Amino acid sequence: MTTVSNSALWVALVVLLLAMSFFSGSETALMSINRYRLRHRAQVGNRAARLTERLLRTPDALIGVILLGAALANVLAPAVLTMIVQQMGGNERWVFGAVLALGAFIFVFCELAPKTYGVLHAERLALPSAYVYRPLLLLFTPVIWIANRMARGTLMLVGLSAEQTAGHSLSADELRTVVAEAAVSVPRRHRQMLVSILDLERVTVNDIMVPRNEVSGIDINDDWDQILEQLRQTQHTRLPLYDGELDQLIGLLHMKNVARELARGKLTRELLIEIARQREAYFVPEGTTLNTQLLNFQRNRRRMAFVVDEYGDMQGLVTLDDILEEIVGEFTTDTATQMHKDVHREADGSFLINASATIRALNRAMHWKLPTEGPKTLSGVVVEHLQTIPEPGTALRIGDYALEVLQTADNVVKTVRLQEIGSRPAEQK
């Protein structure tokens, strides 16, 4: 019987231990690697990334190769060590002690340390290992195929299907978490825009619409000189034209067409009606999400829509600019002070607010936490809280904010003073 030399056995043992470390660390790295970063590197032409991505498309085969290699190494290493101890003249106690020491060594240096490294440096270890696993996968394909069939059969016995693999696509909430954790690589402004895009499916048109009582329009029954003055002074490119009430819409006036006739001096009441009827009003139901409405604007080539309730009554107006502001922020926000256009800071640290401003816009611009459930405007929140139309001077507290009603008109609150309660002690010092 041929005896293997002691030096050859030591070399074999070292190779087996290295193999254990490789299989252990690379398995963790391959399972921990960022799939989206890997896909990006593969798309830009990285050969190792393409090979790794291809291996991960068949995880059962890949895991089979890893486990097969690890199992062979774990079985052969104690056997080789036993042969070494016996050739050195050791008895059964020496063999037992050597195998026990080998187990401790494997735990620390062939399992714990490689797996830790694989988690911390997944990409650095996973990409080179793909060059090793590719030929191993081809070599052991028959064995892996049989083993996988047996494993799938076992899973079917307990009511599980190996075909029901978990996808790697992320939900909107998971994407928000990814964006929030990208603080180092993505500027704060860009993160806010990305989150705002994801929020378009949560926000509806009635959350951002201009309330009906604030919609600028022209009543065709008004004095003609007053209509002409309103046309000359307006800052809007489109204005609704109506007959007595906003519900009686005639159509939309595009100021480019109106300005042309004004310049010619030929604009009359009848011609104004004719211009308005060239563009019929566009209506959308309240509750329409912003992502849906954005697509509707694009599909219908519109920039403005009137929001109606289930009874067909007009509730307000939403524009393409309103939706874009949800993504990039208020166009009318003061960039120097980062304050909303309807908010003015007082010397004592309080804020004067146009109560028609929406709660969502105030929270976004001022980083407040006013309640968003229920009424959409600050006026509505105040009225709901008091359950009556308040008189000027009425004070109330909503969450961490003290509010004082300064002005009311037409059964709505017009102006409110807001004080952040948490800031009072600091200001009084």
Residue pairs with C-beta under 8 A, 6 or more apart in sequence:
3 87
4 83
6 84
6 87
6 88
9 80
9 83
9 84
9 87
10 84
12 76
12 80
13 77
13 80
13 81
13 84
16 73
16 76
16 77
16 80
17 73
17 77
17 105
17 106
17 109
17 110
19 69
19 70
19 73
20 70
20 73
20 74
20 77
20 106
20 110
20 111
21 109
21 110
21 113
21 114
22 114
22 129
22 132
23 66
23 69
23 70
23 73
24 70
24 110
24 111
24 114
24 115
24 118
25 114
25 115
25 117
25 118
25 125
26 66
26 118
26 125
26 126
26 129
26 132
26 133
27 63
27 66
27 70
27 115
27 118
28 114
28 115
28 118
28 119
28 122
29 117
29 118
29 119
29 121
29 122
29 123
29 124
29 125
29 126
29 129
30 52
30 55
30 56
30 62
30 66
30 122
30 126
30 129
32 118
32 119
32 122
32 126
33 52
33 122
33 123
33 126
34 122
34 123
35 56
35 168
37 123
38 49
38 52
38 53
38 56
38 123
39 49
39 53
41 49
42 49
42 50
42 52
42 53
46 127
48 127
48 128
48 130
48 131
49 127
51 130
51 131
51 134
52 126
52 127
52 130
55 62
55 130
55 133
55 134
55 137
56 62
59 165
60 148
60 151
60 162
61 137
61 141
61 144
61 148
62 133
62 137
64 140
64 143
64 144
64 147
64 148
65 133
65 136
65 137
65 140
65 144
66 133
68 140
68 143
68 144
68 147
69 136
74 106
77 102
77 106
78 99
78 102
81 98
81 99
81 102
82 95
82 98
82 99
84 98
85 94
85 95
85 98
86 95
88 94
90 98
117 125
118 125
118 126
137 144
151 162
152 162
155 161
155 162
170 178
172 198
172 201
175 198
176 195
176 198
179 186
179 191
179 194
179 195
179 198
180 191
180 195
182 191
183 191
186 194
192 329
193 327
193 328
196 326
196 327
196 328
197 327
199 326
200 289
200 290
200 291
200 294
200 323
200 326
200 327
201 289
201 290
201 291
202 289
203 289
203 290
203 326
203 360
204 286
204 287
204 288
204 289
204 290
205 284
205 286
205 287
205 288
205 289
205 290
205 293
205 305
205 307
205 318
206 286
206 287
206 307
206 315
206 316
206 376
207 358
207 360
207 376
208 290
208 318
208 322
208 323
208 325
208 326
208 358
208 360
208 361
209 307
209 315
209 316
209 317
209 318
209 322
210 316
210 317
210 318
210 319
210 322
211 315
211 316
211 356
211 377
212 246
212 314
212 315
212 316
212 317
213 356
213 410
213 412
214 316
214 356
215 240
215 246
215 316
215 317
216 234
216 236
216 239
217 239
217 240
217 241
217 242
217 246
218 227
218 230
218 231
218 239
218 240
218 241
218 242
218 253
218 272
219 242
219 243
219 244
220 227
220 241
220 242
220 243
220 250
220 269
220 272
220 273
221 243
221 244
222 230
224 269
227 269
227 272
228 262
228 267
231 239
231 253
231 255
231 258
231 262
232 262
234 255
236 255
237 254
237 255
237 256
238 252
238 253
238 254
238 255
238 303
238 304
239 252
239 253
239 255
240 246
240 249
240 251
240 252
240 253
240 281
240 306
240 317
241 249
241 250
241 251
241 252
241 253
241 272
241 273
241 276
242 248
242 249
242 250
243 250
246 314
247 313
247 314
249 281
249 306
250 273
250 276
250 277
251 273
251 275
251 276
251 277
251 278
251 279
251 280
251 281
252 276
252 279
252 280
252 281
252 304
253 272
253 275
253 276
254 275
254 279
257 275
257 278
258 267
258 272
258 275
261 267
261 271
261 275
281 306
282 300
282 302
282 304
282 305
282 306
283 305
283 306
283 307
283 308
284 293
284 296
284 305
284 306
284 307
284 308
284 318
285 307
285 308
285 309
285 310
286 307
286 308
286 309
286 310
286 315
288 296
288 307
290 323
290 326
293 305
293 318
293 323
294 320
294 323
296 302
296 305
297 303
297 305
297 320
297 323
302 320
303 319
303 320
303 321
304 317
304 318
304 319
304 320
305 317
305 318
305 319
306 314
306 316
306 317
307 314
307 315
307 316
307 317
307 318
308 314
308 315
309 315
321 331
325 331
329 364
329 365
330 340
330 341
330 361
330 364
330 365
332 341
333 339
333 340
333 341
333 365
334 341
337 345
338 365
339 345
339 365
339 366
340 357
340 361
340 362
340 365
340 366
342 353
342 354
342 356
342 357
342 361
342 362
343 351
343 352
343 353
343 354
343 357
343 362
343 365
343 366
344 351
344 352
344 353
345 351
346 352
346 417
348 427
349 419
349 420
349 423
349 427
350 417
350 418
350 419
351 366
351 417
351 418
351 419
352 406
352 415
352 416
352 417
353 362
353 378
353 415
353 416
353 417
353 418
354 414
354 415
355 377
355 378
355 379
355 382
355 412
355 413
355 414
355 415
355 416
356 377
356 378
356 379
356 412
356 414
357 377
357 378
358 376
358 377
358 378
359 370
359 371
359 372
359 375
359 376
359 377
359 378
359 381
360 372
360 376
362 368
362 370
362 378
363 369
363 370
363 372
368 401
368 420
369 399
369 400
370 378
370 381
370 398
370 399
370 401
371 381
371 398
371 399
374 380
374 381
374 384
375 381
375 383
375 384
378 413
378 416
379 412
379 413
379 414
379 416
381 398
382 390
382 396
382 398
382 403
382 405
382 413
382 416
383 389
383 390
383 412
383 413
385 396
385 398
386 394
386 396
389 408
389 411
389 412
389 413
390 396
390 405
390 408
390 413
391 405
391 408
392 405
392 406
392 407
392 408
393 404
393 405
393 406
394 404
394 405
395 402
395 403
395 404
395 405
396 402
396 403
396 405
397 403
397 421
400 420
400 421
400 422
401 418
401 419
401 420
401 421
402 418
402 419
402 421
403 416
403 417
403 418
403 419
404 416
404 417
404 419
405 413
405 415
405 416
406 414
406 415
406 416
406 417
407 413
407 414
407 415
408 414
